Amino acid sequence: MAYVDLNPIRAKMAKTPEESDHTSVKQRLTYAKEGKQPKQLLRFAGIPRQIMPKGLPFELKSYLELVELTGRCIREDKRGYI
């Protein structure tokens, strides 16, 4: 997921995840500001060591941190980074 969400940044089509059109991370951030969950995306269910309902096995905050840290990695074979 993070790889796909970072594609527009790596291609220098966007500078931040918030500006990355057509990505789930932008959609999640937009909805999160309103305290909502996008209906068409699987929700984040929480910490993976706990019994969880259907959903991604981590928290939105953790995923956003992963995208941020991964996006800050500068690679010679990629044009963009956060």
C-alpha positions as CSV (number, residue, x, y, z in Angstrom):
1,M,0.0,0.0,0.0
2,A,2.7,2.5,0.9
3,Y,4.5,1.8,-2.3
4,V,1.4,2.7,-4.4
5,D,0.6,5.7,-2.2
6,L,4.1,7.1,-2.7
7,N,4.2,6.6,-6.5
8,P,3.1,10.2,-7.3
9,I,5.8,11.5,-5.0
10,R,8.5,9.3,-6.4
11,A,7.4,10.4,-9.9
12,K,7.5,14.1,-8.9
13,M,3.8,14.5,-9.6
14,A,3.2,15.5,-6.0
15,K,5.3,16.8,-3.1
16,T,3.3,15.3,-0.2
17,P,0.8,12.5,0.4
18,E,-1.9,15.2,0.9
19,E,-1.3,16.4,-2.7
20,S,-1.1,12.9,-4.3
21,D,-4.2,12.6,-6.4
22,H,-5.9,9.3,-6.9
23,T,-4.3,7.6,-3.9
24,S,-5.8,6.0,-0.9
25,V,-3.6,7.9,1.5
26,K,-5.0,11.2,0.2
27,Q,-8.5,9.9,0.5
28,R,-7.9,8.6,4.0
29,L,-6.3,11.9,5.2
30,T,-9.2,13.9,3.7
31,Y,-11.8,11.7,5.5
32,A,-9.8,11.6,8.8
33,K,-9.9,15.3,9.1
34,E,-13.7,15.0,9.3
35,G,-13.4,11.9,11.7
36,K,-14.8,9.6,8.9
37,Q,-13.7,6.4,7.1
38,P,-13.9,6.1,3.3
39,K,-16.6,3.5,2.6
40,Q,-14.7,2.0,-0.4
41,L,-11.5,1.4,1.6
42,L,-10.9,-1.3,4.1
43,R,-10.6,0.3,7.6
44,F,-7.7,0.1,9.9
45,A,-8.6,-2.2,12.7
46,G,-5.9,-1.7,15.3
47,I,-2.9,-3.4,16.8
48,P,-2.1,-6.7,15.2
49,R,-1.6,-8.6,18.5
50,Q,-5.1,-8.1,19.6
51,I,-8.2,-10.0,18.4
52,M,-9.6,-7.7,15.7
53,P,-12.7,-7.2,13.6
54,K,-12.3,-7.3,9.8
55,G,-9.8,-4.6,8.7
56,L,-6.1,-3.8,8.2
57,P,-4.1,-5.0,11.2
58,F,-2.6,-1.7,12.3
59,E,-3.7,1.9,13.1
60,L,-4.1,4.7,10.6
61,K,-1.5,6.7,12.6
62,S,1.1,3.9,12.2
63,Y,0.4,3.7,8.5
64,L,0.8,7.4,8.0
65,E,4.1,7.3,9.9
66,L,5.3,4.5,7.6
67,V,4.3,6.5,4.5
68,E,6.1,9.6,5.9
69,L,9.3,7.7,6.8
70,T,9.4,5.7,3.6
71,G,8.7,8.8,1.5
72,R,11.7,10.6,3.1
73,C,14.1,8.0,1.9
74,I,16.1,9.5,-0.9
75,R,16.9,7.0,-3.7
76,E,19.1,7.6,-6.7
77,D,16.8,5.6,-9.0
78,K,13.7,7.7,-8.0
79,R,13.1,11.3,-8.9
80,G,11.1,12.4,-5.9
81,Y,10.8,12.2,-2.1
82,I,9.0,14.0,0.7
